[in-house]
Amino acid sequence: MRLFLDAHISARRIAAALRRSGHDVRSVNEERGLDGWTDERLLELATAEGRIMVTFNARDFVLLARTWAEAGKTHQGCVIFVGVRHGEFGRVLQRLGDVLGSRQAQRDWRDIVILVGRSA
């Protein structure tokens, strides 16, 4: 899968593990040029590159996805973690793997928003 990891997701632990699993991952943490970008601008970049946005920022991205849907604007998917701490690397990887496995084709993620909690 083509993924775009938001700033609060560890590039060293999460992005690296996802790449080892065969995913094409871009991470805000690895690109200083993305510092200070708004959430909307990051989602626009993810969309332009055909990447699923992965974030812990439920407050902003749920609203952003709703706003885009109401405006008829599409995105390439959002996975939003809720109730999971940033440092729970194993849990993040496990739950993300579960969710990505539920829709195995990149095209099946268009305009999909999935909230991911601690367990299945």
Residue pairs with C-beta under 8 A, 6 or more apart in sequence:
1 23
1 24
1 52
1 100
1 106
1 109
2 23
2 24
2 49
2 50
2 51
2 52
2 76
2 106
3 18
3 23
3 24
3 25
3 26
3 51
3 52
3 54
4 25
4 26
4 27
4 28
4 42
4 45
4 46
4 49
4 51
4 52
4 53
4 54
5 11
5 14
5 15
5 25
5 26
5 27
5 28
5 29
5 54
5 55
6 28
6 42
6 53
6 54
6 55
6 56
6 57
7 28
7 29
7 34
8 55
8 56
8 57
8 86
9 15
9 27
9 29
9 54
9 55
9 56
9 86
9 92
10 29
10 86
10 89
11 27
11 29
11 30
12 29
13 89
14 27
14 89
14 92
14 93
14 96
15 25
15 27
15 29
15 30
17 89
17 93
18 25
18 93
18 96
19 25
21 97
23 100
24 51
26 46
26 49
26 51
28 34
28 35
28 37
28 42
34 42
34 45
37 45
39 57
39 60
39 61
39 64
40 64
42 53
43 53
43 61
43 64
43 68
43 75
43 78
46 52
46 53
46 75
46 76
47 74
47 75
47 76
50 76
50 106
51 76
52 76
52 77
52 78
52 79
52 100
52 106
52 109
53 61
53 75
53 76
53 77
53 78
53 79
54 78
54 79
54 81
54 96
55 61
55 78
55 79
55 80
55 81
56 80
56 81
56 84
56 86
57 80
58 80
58 81
58 82
58 115
61 78
61 80
61 113
62 80
62 113
62 115
65 75
65 78
65 113
68 74
68 75
69 111
74 110
74 111
75 110
75 111
76 106
76 109
76 110
77 109
77 110
77 111
77 112
77 113
77 114
78 112
78 113
78 114
79 96
79 99
79 100
79 114
79 116
80 113
80 114
80 115
80 116
81 92
81 95
81 115
81 116
81 117
82 115
82 116
82 117
83 117
83 118
84 91
84 92
84 95
84 116
84 117
84 118
91 118
95 116
95 117
95 118
95 119
95 120
96 116
98 120
99 114
99 116
103 109
103 112
